């Protein structure tokens, strides 16, 4: 009895799953720096009593890091799309 399990499992290379993977990747690229630098800035504002200066600086840094991450992801996807045979 030879059971082929690959035919019953969902295909992960369909456009839906590719888009879902990209959405998760971009979500993490944006959310993680915002949370880390946002909380760090809020904490430093509390310690140094500089509210909201450190929070704003942290969010600007998070925006810059997220923008760079999204840019690199777009560049990688463009290179993959331009490969011969794609």
SULFENFEN-V461852 format. One record per residue. RES is the residue in one letter. SS is DSSP state (helix for helix, strand for strand, loop for the rest). PHI is phi as a letter, one per 40 degrees, with the letter a starting at -180 (none if undefined). OMEGA is omega in whole degrees, -180 to 180 (999 if undefined). Layout:
RES_SS_PHI_OMEGA ; RES_SS_PHI_OMEGA
This chain:
X_loop_none_-179 ; X_loop_b_-179 ; X_loop_b_178 ; X_loop_c_-176 ; X_helix_c_-178 ; X_helix_c_-180 ; X_helix_c_-179 ; X_loop_c_179 ; X_loop_c_180 ; X_loop_c_179 ; X_loop_c_-177 ; X_loop_c_179 ; X_loop_b_177 ; X_loop_c_180 ; X_helix_d_180 ; X_helix_c_-178 ; X_helix_c_176 ; X_helix_c_178 ; X_helix_c_178 ; X_helix_c_178 ; X_helix_c_179 ; X_helix_c_179 ; X_helix_c_178 ; X_helix_c_-179 ; X_helix_c_180 ; X_helix_c_178 ; X_helix_c_178 ; X_helix_c_178 ; X_helix_c_-179 ; X_helix_c_-172 ; X_helix_c_-174 ; X_helix_c_177 ; X_helix_c_-180 ; X_helix_c_-180 ; X_helix_c_-177 ; X_helix_c_-177 ; X_helix_c_176 ; X_helix_c_179 ; X_helix_c_178 ; X_helix_c_178 ; X_helix_c_178 ; X_helix_c_178 ; X_helix_c_180 ; X_helix_c_175 ; X_helix_c_180 ; X_helix_c_-179 ; X_helix_c_-175 ; X_helix_c_-179 ; X_loop_f_-179 ; X_loop_b_-174 ; X_loop_d_-4 ; X_loop_b_-173 ; X_helix_d_-177 ; X_helix_c_177 ; X_helix_c_-180 ; X_helix_c_178 ; X_helix_c_178 ; X_helix_c_180 ; X_helix_c_176 ; X_helix_c_176 ; X_helix_c_178 ; X_helix_c_178 ; X_helix_c_180 ; X_helix_c_-180 ; X_helix_c_179 ; X_helix_c_179 ; X_helix_c_178 ; X_helix_c_179 ; X_helix_c_178 ; X_helix_c_179 ; X_helix_d_179 ; X_helix_c_178 ; X_helix_c_179 ; X_helix_c_179 ; X_helix_c_179 ; X_helix_c_179 ; X_helix_c_177 ; X_helix_c_178 ; X_helix_c_179 ; X_helix_c_-178 ; X_helix_c_-177 ; X_loop_c_178 ; X_loop_c_176 ; X_loop_c_179 ; X_loop_g_-180 ; X_loop_c_999
